[in-house]
Amino acid sequence: MKSINFPQIFNNKTSSSIIVDREATLNNLKLLLTSEKGTLFGDPYFGIRLKRYLFEQNNKVLKDIIIDEIYEQIKIFIPQITVNRKDIDITQKERGKLVANIKIINKIDFTNEIYSLVIFQEEE
């Protein structure tokens, strides 16, 4: 697996910066979880619908809906990892910051990893 290193896309102004394996998996997962559906040109189904639920009541049902959304999108768009729905947890660390803790099995070398990714952070 290869990916473009975002936000440092270029090396020495002439070539693009490419990352591989675990770093590429983490980069693609961050891109998927921080993108809103319909914002990627060419694939309107890429991303999660987080803004849709932004002003809903904070309860267990909403948490399950967001976990389902994350699980489905990972299964569709990141085939190089294996994830179970029960291994995804969403927590609110502080006011205005939503963190997804995801336990995965990387199919590149079959190692277990836990990613803690900020999927929403309120701007000050």
C-alpha positions in Angstrom: 0.0 0.0 0.0 1.2 3.4 -0.9 -0.1 6.9 -0.2 0.8 10.5 -0.7 2.2 12.0 2.5 -0.3 14.7 3.4 0.3 17.7 4.2 3.9 17.5 3.1 3.1 16.4 -0.4 6.4 17.4 -2.1 10.1 16.7 -1.4 12.6 19.3 -2.7 9.9 21.0 -4.9 10.4 18.4 -7.6 9.1 15.0 -6.5 6.1 13.9 -4.5 6.5 12.3 -1.0 5.2 8.8 -1.0 4.7 6.7 2.2 4.2 3.0 2.4 2.8 0.2 4.6 1.7 1.2 8.1 2.1 4.9 7.6 0.0 4.8 4.4 -2.7 2.9 6.3 -2.8 5.5 9.0 -2.8 8.3 6.5 -5.7 6.7 4.5 -7.7 6.1 7.7 -7.2 9.7 8.8 -8.3 10.9 5.4 -11.4 8.7 5.4 -12.5 9.7 8.9 -12.0 13.4 8.5 -13.7 13.7 5.1 -17.4 14.4 4.8 -19.4 12.4 2.3 -19.6 14.1 -1.0 -16.5 16.2 -0.6 -14.0 14.0 -2.6 -14.2 14.8 -6.3 -14.9 11.6 -8.3 -16.2 9.5 -5.4 -19.3 11.0 -3.6 -19.5 8.1 -1.2 -16.0 8.5 0.3 -16.0 9.8 3.9 -18.4 9.7 6.9 -21.6 11.8 7.5 -20.5 13.4 10.8 -21.9 16.9 10.1 -25.3 15.4 9.6 -25.3 14.4 13.3 -23.5 17.4 14.7 -26.5 19.1 16.4 -28.3 15.9 17.4 -28.8 14.9 21.0 -25.8 13.2 22.4 -26.9 9.7 23.4 -26.1 6.0 23.0 -28.1 5.6 19.8 -26.2 8.4 18.1 -22.9 6.9 19.2 -24.0 3.5 17.6 -25.0 5.2 14.4 -21.6 6.9 14.1 -19.8 3.7 14.9 -21.8 1.9 12.2 -20.9 4.6 9.7 -17.2 4.4 10.5 -17.3 0.5 10.4 -19.0 0.4 7.0 -16.7 3.0 5.4 -13.6 1.2 6.6 -14.8 -2.1 5.2 -15.5 -0.5 1.8 -12.6 1.9 1.4 -9.7 0.4 3.4 -9.4 -3.3 2.5 -5.8 -3.6 3.8 -7.0 -3.7 7.4 -9.4 -5.9 9.3 -11.7 -4.3 11.9 -14.6 -5.6 14.0 -17.4 -3.3 14.9 -16.9 -4.0 18.6 -13.3 -2.7 18.3 -14.4 0.8 17.4 -15.1 3.2 20.3 -15.9 6.9 20.2 -15.2 9.1 23.2 -15.5 12.8 23.9 -12.1 13.8 25.4 -13.1 17.4 26.1 -15.7 19.8 25.0 -15.8 20.0 21.2 -13.3 17.1 20.6 -14.5 13.7 19.4 -11.9 10.9 19.3 -12.3 7.5 17.6 -10.3 4.6 19.1 -10.0 1.8 16.5 -8.3 -1.5 17.1 -7.3 -3.0 13.7 -5.4 -6.0 12.3 -3.1 -4.8 9.5 -3.1 -7.3 6.6 0.3 -6.2 5.4 2.1 -8.0 8.3 -0.8 -9.2 10.5 0.0 -7.0 13.4 -2.5 -5.5 15.9 -2.6 -1.8 16.2 -4.8 0.7 18.1 -5.3 4.1 16.5 -6.7 7.0 18.4 -7.9 9.6 15.8 -9.5 12.9 16.3 -12.5 12.9 14.0 -14.0 16.3 15.1 -12.5 19.2 16.9 -14.4 22.4 17.5 -12.5 25.5 16.3 -11.9 28.1 18.9 
